[in-house]
Amino acid sequence: MPAIRPRASLLLLAYLAFVSLGLPDGLIGVGWPSMRIDLGVPTEAVGVVLAAGTTGYLTSSVLAGFTLARLGVGRLLAGSTLLASLALTGYAAAPDLAPLAGFALVLGLGSGAVDSGLNAYAAGAFGPRHMNWMHAFFGLGVAIGPLIMTGVLSAGLAWRWGYGGVAAAQLALAVAFALTVRAWRDRGSTGAGAGDERGPAGSADPPLPAVAATLAPVRVRDTLRLPAAWLGALAFTVYVAIEMSAGLWAFLLLTEGRGLGAAAAGGAVSAYWGSLFVGRVVQGVVAERLGSSGVLRGSLLGMAAGAALIAVPGPAWLAVAGLVVVGFAAAPVFPLLTLTTAERVGAAHADRVIGLQIGAAGLGAAAVPAGIGVLIAGTSVEALGPALLVLAVLLVAIHAAGYRRTR
């Protein structure tokens, strides 16, 4: 059976949507020093904004998975992107911290729904290559955000112009989603455009059933009773915890623990994020040819190997090598875990479980890196490596348990 290729227009919109998801994360890092002065708040007040955004993100990503079939992915994406645009407009106009935190909550609600909705759609319509590339574009958005804010501030403009510009781009994207609502109704097979329908003679991945929207409705409690659903959510929590913790604390490890200069350590952290981006571009093609399951298992083992290099006491270059290995190996894990969700829980439950997984990922990004920070403060910065190794081994065990239960 020939593979159904995803429409080029929808692919482009999906890529642009993931760029837009990353932009706000990049804006606040550069903009906050100016923002806190303008708003008259201390540096640590950024925690209030981040906590509000995380709350909105967790809430909407979980709820989106359970309402996707009722609303339709096109309407969900159009409405959520419009909500994000309004929130960013609120950022640009906020007079003090309280309304800014409120708009951060709204931004989280919009972003979480877009993330969950697009991942659920892509798991049924895109193959490994496009799934990985879509997530690579999120990294591109995170990289572009600081450039936008830097350009605004360098031009002598207020930080509010940076958020206003991104709000306008989000509005244009919302209009594009609204104009393509009907086109988003049709999802091909899970292997769309990826060659996953070639069967035993081709990809190692078997063709999956059609999308959940075409199946008979199932009860919410039936989804929540699936052990595989909670194992999948736990896997996403642990994976994102590793990804974010490595990026957050590596600079401190390299400078205070391994004696590397600030410039070199900053370059190493950039290399880590760069390896994540490159890995998603490269391994998307590899997963398409070799099969998602094999690449996923190899990636999880590679993450453990990279974490072991970071954990071993030694010269700075050894930790830097470990970071690059972790980044490159981790690259396809998030998209491939999403892509194979229907294999683990069934297509009728997939959209809901993907929503749970995206919410769990947000929880892992917020809670575990903070916990590792407490661990480092109570012991030493060298605790980062062992912590990453424990998490990586735990992730391998969780995936193995889920695979055995599926088999």
C-alpha positions in Angstrom: 0.0 0.0 0.0 1.6 3.4 -0.9 2.4 5.7 1.9 0.1 8.7 2.3 2.2 11.8 2.3 1.2 14.7 4.6 0.1 17.9 2.8 3.0 20.3 2.4 0.9 23.2 3.7 0.0 21.4 6.9 3.7 20.4 7.4 4.7 24.0 7.1 2.1 25.2 9.6 3.2 22.5 12.0 6.8 23.5 11.7 5.9 27.2 12.2 3.7 26.4 15.2 6.6 24.7 16.9 8.8 27.6 16.1 6.2 29.8 17.8 6.1 27.6 20.8 9.8 28.1 21.4 9.9 31.9 20.8 8.5 33.1 24.2 11.0 30.8 26.1 13.8 32.6 24.3 12.4 36.1 24.7 12.2 36.1 28.5 15.8 35.0 29.1 17.2 38.1 27.3 14.3 40.4 28.2 13.9 39.8 31.9 16.7 42.1 33.1 14.9 45.0 31.4 11.5 43.8 32.3 12.2 43.6 36.0 13.5 47.2 36.1 10.5 48.5 34.1 8.1 46.6 36.4 10.0 47.4 39.6 10.4 43.8 40.8 13.4 41.8 42.0 15.2 39.3 39.8 13.7 36.3 41.5 10.2 37.5 40.6 10.6 35.7 37.3 9.7 32.5 39.2 6.2 33.8 39.6 5.9 34.3 35.9 7.3 30.9 35.1 5.2 29.1 37.7 2.0 30.7 36.3 3.0 29.7 32.7 3.8 26.1 33.8 0.4 25.8 35.6 -1.5 26.9 32.4 0.6 24.6 30.2 0.1 21.5 32.4 -3.7 22.2 32.6 -4.3 22.7 28.9 -2.0 20.0 27.6 -3.8 17.4 29.6 -7.3 18.7 28.9 -6.5 19.1 25.1 -5.9 15.3 24.9 -9.4 14.6 26.2 -11.2 17.3 24.2 -9.4 16.9 20.8 -11.9 14.6 19.2 -14.8 16.9 20.2 -13.3 20.2 19.1 -11.2 19.0 16.1 -7.5 19.7 15.8 -8.0 22.6 13.4 -10.3 24.5 15.7 -8.1 23.7 18.7 -5.0 25.0 17.0 -6.7 28.1 15.7 -8.2 29.0 19.1 -5.1 28.2 21.2 -2.8 30.1 18.9 -5.2 33.1 19.1 -5.1 32.8 22.9 -1.3 32.8 22.9 -1.3 35.9 20.7 -3.6 37.7 23.1 -1.5 36.7 26.0 1.7 38.0 24.4 -0.1 41.2 23.6 -0.9 41.4 27.3 2.8 40.9 28.1 3.6 43.9 25.9 1.0 46.1 27.8 1.3 44.7 31.4 1.9 47.6 33.8 3.2 45.4 36.7 3.9 41.9 37.9 0.4 40.7 38.7 -1.2 41.1 35.3 2.0 39.8 33.7 1.6 36.6 35.7 -2.0 36.4 34.7 -1.0 36.7 31.0 1.7 34.0 31.6 -1.1 31.7 32.8 -3.1 32.4 29.6 0.0 31.9 27.4 0.6 28.6 29.1 -3.0 27.6 28.4 -2.6 28.4 24.7 0.9 26.8 24.3 0.0 23.6 26.1 -3.0 23.0 23.9 -1.0 23.7 20.7 1.7 21.4 21.9 -0.6 18.6 22.8 -2.9 19.0 19.8 -0.1 19.1 17.2 1.7 16.1 18.8 -1.5 14.1 18.8 -2.2 15.0 15.2 1.4 14.3 14.1 1.4 10.9 15.8 -1.4 9.9 13.4 -0.4 11.7 10.3 3.4 12.2 10.2 6.2 9.6 10.2 9.5 9.5 12.2 11.2 12.0 9.9 8.6 14.8 10.0 7.9 14.1 13.7 11.6 14.6 14.6 11.9 17.7 12.3 8.8 19.2 13.8 10.4 19.0 17.3 13.7 20.3 15.9 11.8 23.5 14.9 11.0 24.1 18.5 14.7 24.4 19.2 15.0 26.8 16.3 12.3 28.9 17.9 14.1 28.9 21.3 17.2 30.0 19.4 15.5 32.8 17.5 13.7 34.3 20.5 16.9 35.7 22.1 17.9 37.2 18.7 14.6 39.0 18.4 14.8 40.5 21.9 18.5 41.3 21.5 17.7 43.1 18.2 14.8 45.1 19.8 16.9 46.2 22.8 20.0 47.0 20.6 17.8 49.2 18.5 17.0 51.3 21.6 13.4 50.0 21.8 11.6 48.8 24.9 11.3 45.1 25.6 7.6 45.3 25.0 8.2 45.6 21.3 9.7 42.1 21.2 6.6 40.6 22.7 4.4 42.7 20.4 6.2 41.5 17.3 5.9 37.8 18.3 2.2 38.4 19.2 1.6 39.7 15.7 3.3 36.6 14.3 1.1 34.4 16.5 -2.0 36.2 15.2 -1.0 35.5 11.6 -0.5 31.8 12.5 -3.9 31.7 14.2 -5.5 33.0 11.0 -3.7 30.4 8.9 -5.0 27.6 11.2 -8.5 29.0 11.0 -8.4 29.0 7.2 -7.2 25.4 7.1 -9.6 23.9 9.7 -11.1 21.5 7.2 -7.7 20.3 6.0 -6.7 19.3 9.5 -9.7 16.9 9.7 -8.0 14.1 7.7 -5.1 12.2 9.2 -3.5 9.5 7.2 -1.9 6.5 8.7 0.7 6.9 11.4 3.3 6.2 8.8 2.2 9.0 6.5 5.1 10.0 4.3 7.5 8.0 6.3 7.3 4.6 4.6 6.1 2.9 7.7 3.4 1.1 5.7 5.9 -0.9 3.8 5.5 -3.8 6.1 8.1 -6.5 7.0 10.1 -5.9 3.9 10.6 -2.2 4.6 10.5 -0.3 7.9 10.8 -2.2 11.2 7.7 -0.5 12.4 4.4 -2.1 11.5 1.6 0.1 10.2 -0.6 1.4 12.9 -4.4 1.8 12.9 -6.1 4.9 11.6 -6.6 7.8 13.9 -8.6 7.7 17.1 -11.2 10.1 15.7 -12.3 7.4 13.3 -12.9 4.8 16.0 -15.8 4.3 18.4 -15.7 6.6 21.4 -14.1 5.1 24.5 -14.8 6.2 28.1 -12.3 8.5 29.8 -12.0 6.1 32.8 -11.0 3.3 30.4 -8.1 5.4 29.2 -7.0 6.3 32.8 -7.1 2.6 33.8 -4.4 1.7 31.2 -1.0 1.0 33.0 0.7 1.9 29.7 -0.8 5.4 29.8 0.9 6.1 33.2 4.1 4.4 32.2 4.2 6.6 29.1 3.5 9.7 31.2 6.3 8.7 33.6 8.7 8.2 30.7 8.0 11.7 29.4 8.5 13.1 32.9 12.0 11.5 33.3 13.1 12.2 29.7 12.4 15.9 29.9 13.9 16.1 33.4 17.2 14.8 31.9 17.0 17.1 28.9 16.3 20.3 31.0 18.6 19.4 33.9 21.6 18.9 31.7 21.0 22.2 29.9 20.3 24.1 33.1 23.2 22.9 35.4 25.9 21.9 32.9 27.5 25.4 32.9 27.8 25.3 36.7 29.4 21.8 36.6 31.9 22.8 34.0 33.0 26.0 35.6 32.9 25.2 39.3 33.4 21.5 39.2 35.8 20.9 36.2 37.6 24.3 36.1 36.5 25.3 32.6 36.4 29.0 31.7 33.1 30.8 31.4 33.3 31.3 27.6 34.3 27.7 26.9 31.6 26.4 29.3 29.0 28.5 27.5 30.1 27.1 24.2 29.8 23.6 25.6 26.2 24.2 26.7 25.4 25.7 23.2 27.0 22.5 21.7 24.7 20.4 23.9 21.5 22.2 22.6 23.0 22.2 19.1 23.5 18.4 19.2 19.9 18.1 20.2 18.8 20.0 17.2 21.1 18.3 14.8 20.2 14.9 16.2 16.5 15.5 15.5 17.3 16.4 11.9 19.6 13.5 11.3 17.9 10.8 13.3 14.5 11.6 11.8 15.8 10.1 8.6 17.5 7.2 10.4 14.3 6.3 12.2 12.4 6.4 9.0 14.8 3.8 7.4 15.5 1.6 10.4 12.3 1.8 12.4 11.3 3.9 15.3 11.5 1.1 18.0 15.2 0.2 17.3 16.3 3.9 17.1 14.4 4.6 20.4 16.1 1.8 22.3 19.5 2.8 21.0 18.9 6.5 21.9 17.9 5.6 25.5 21.1 3.5 25.9 23.1 6.4 24.4 21.7 8.8 26.9 22.8 6.5 29.7 26.3 6.2 28.2 26.5 10.0 27.9 25.3 10.5 31.5 28.0 8.0 32.7 30.7 10.1 31.0 29.4 13.2 32.8 29.3 11.3 36.1 32.9 10.0 35.9 35.3 12.4 37.7 37.8 13.6 35.2 38.8 16.5 33.0 36.4 19.0 31.6 36.5 17.5 28.0 35.1 14.3 29.3 32.0 16.0 30.7 31.7 18.0 27.5 31.8 14.9 25.4 29.2 13.3 27.7 26.9 16.4 27.2 27.1 16.1 23.4 26.4 12.4 23.5 23.4 13.0 25.8 22.1 15.7 23.5 22.5 13.7 20.2 21.1 10.5 21.7 18.2 12.3 23.4 17.2 14.1 20.2 14.6 11.6 18.8 13.3 10.3 22.2 10.5 12.8 22.7 9.1 12.7 19.1 9.5 8.9 18.8 7.8 8.2 22.2 5.0 10.4 21.0 4.9 8.7 17.6 4.7 5.2 19.1 2.0 6.0 21.7 -0.7 4.2 19.7 1.4 1.1 19.7 1.4 1.1 23.5 -2.2 2.1 24.3 -4.2 1.7 21.1 -5.3 4.3 18.6 -8.6 4.9 20.4 -6.8 6.1 23.5 -3.8 7.8 21.8 -4.9 11.4 21.7 -5.8 11.4 25.4 -2.6 9.7 26.4 -0.5 12.1 24.4 -2.1 14.9 26.3 -1.2 13.2 29.6 2.3 12.7 28.3 2.8 16.4 27.3 1.5 17.5 30.7 3.9 15.1 32.4 6.7 16.5 30.3 5.9 20.0 31.6 6.0 18.7 35.1 9.3 17.0 34.6 10.8 20.2 33.1 9.6 22.3 36.1 10.1 20.0 39.2 13.0 17.7 38.7 15.7 20.3 37.6 14.7 22.4 40.6 15.1 19.3 42.8 18.6 18.6 41.3 19.4 22.3 42.1 18.5 21.6 45.8 20.7 18.4 45.7 23.6 20.4 44.3 23.2 23.1 46.9 23.2 20.5 49.7 26.2 18.4 48.3 28.3 19.7 45.4 27.9 20.4 41.7 29.4 17.0 41.0 26.1 15.5 42.0 24.7 16.4 38.6 26.4 13.5 36.7 25.2 10.8 39.1 21.7 12.3 39.1 21.5 12.3 35.3 22.8 8.7 35.2 20.2 7.5 37.7 17.4 9.2 35.7 18.8 7.8 32.4 18.8 4.2 33.8 15.3 4.7 35.2 14.1 5.8 31.8 15.5 2.7 30.2 13.8 0.6 32.8 10.4 2.4 32.3 10.6 2.0 28.5 11.5 -1.7 28.9 8.6 -2.3 31.3 6.2 -0.6 28.9 7.5 -2.6 25.9 7.1 -5.9 27.8 3.5 -5.0 28.8 2.7 -4.0 25.2 4.1 -7.3 23.8 
